[in-house]
Amino acid sequence: MPVDLNGYWKMISNDNFEEYMKALDVNVAIRKIANLLKTDKDISVDGDHMVIKTLSTFKNYNMDFHVGKEFEEDLSGVDDRKCMTTISWEGDKLVCVQKGEKEGRGWTHWVEGDKLYLVRESIHVI
């Protein structure tokens, strides 16, 4: 594991989240609520096993996975889709690629100083 992501991380900004949700065809009501939330992350790492809990006053979401191993991710309550997800280290960045109804979706986490960064992105699958 390149960096230690263990800990509780508080969100300080949520740039371009509305555009990301639009690209996923998330309905307008959920987009408006989700865009107002300040979610926190509670991350625990044990070797290649990780649990990432996304916590908010509206809804919580848990990811329990092994780095580098594809798994079925149930996004009920997020955008009501299922996808095949693989999360891997690329240098010091944790990169998620989700394949399913909406291709090319994913995110990247990395740490700089005492801040955890998350970029939700469209990943072009070749």
N, C-alpha and C positions, 0 to 999 in steps of 0.2 A: 504494500500500500504506500503510495508516494507521499501522501499527506494525512494528517490525523483529522478526520471530520467529526470525531466523537464530540458530542456536546449539544447544548441547546442554543439555537441561533434565532435571533429576532429580526424580522423584516424591517428594513428602513425605507425601501422604495420598491415600486412595482411598475417599472417603465414598460410601455408598449404591450401590456398584458391584454388589453381590449382587442388589439389587432391580432394577436395570437389566437384568442378565442374565436374571433370572427373567421379566421382561416380554417378553424376546425368545425365551423358551423354550429357552435354552441348557441343555444337559443338566447334571445335578447334578455330575458328576465334573469337567467343564471349569470350571464355576462355582467349585468349591472350590479348584482349582489357580489359576485366574485371580485370584481374590480375595486370594490370598496373595502375588502377585507385586508387586514394586515396579518398574514399567516406567519407562524413560527415553524421552525424545523427542529425536531429532536432526533438526532442521529446517533445510532450505536453501531459500532463495528467490532466484529470478532473474526479476525482473519479475513477470509473472502466472503463471510456472511455479513450482510448489512440490513438494518432496519431503519427506514427513513419515515418518520411520522410528520405529516404536515398538519398543523393544528391551527384552528381558528374558532371564533365564536359561532360560526355558522355550521361548519362541518369539518370533521377530521378525516384524513386519508392516510393509510399505512401501506408502505411498500416493504416487503420482506423478501430478500433475494440473495443470490450468490453472484458475486462479480464474475462476469464473463460467461454466465450460463443463461440461455434464453428461457423465459418463463411467460405464462399467460397472465396478463395484467387485466384485472377487471376494474374498469373505470366508472362503474355505476356511481351515480351521484356527482361525478366530475363532468363527464360529457356523455355518459351512458353508452360507452363502447367497450369492447374487449380488443386487446391487441397482443401481439407477441413482442416482448420487450427484452432487450439485452443492454446491460449496463456494464461498461468496461472502463478501465483506466487508460487514458491517453496522456502520457506524461504525468503531470500533477493535476490533471482535470478528470473528473468523473463524468463520462459521457453516456447518455441514454438514447437509444434508438428504438422507436416503437413502430411496428409494422402491423397494418390492419386496414380497416375501412378508410382511414385517412392516412395515406402514405407520407413518409418523410417527416414525421413529427418526432420531437425529442427535446432534450435539455442538456445543459452542461453545468456542473457545480465545480467551483474551485475556491480556494482560500487565499486571501492576500491579507497579511497582518492578522488582525483579529476579526475579519469580516468574511462571511461565506457569501459567495456570489452564485446566482442562478440565472442562466439565460435560457429562456424557452425559445426554441428555434425550429425552423423548417430545415430538415436535413435532406438533401437530395440523394435518394437511394439509387445506386447504379446497378 
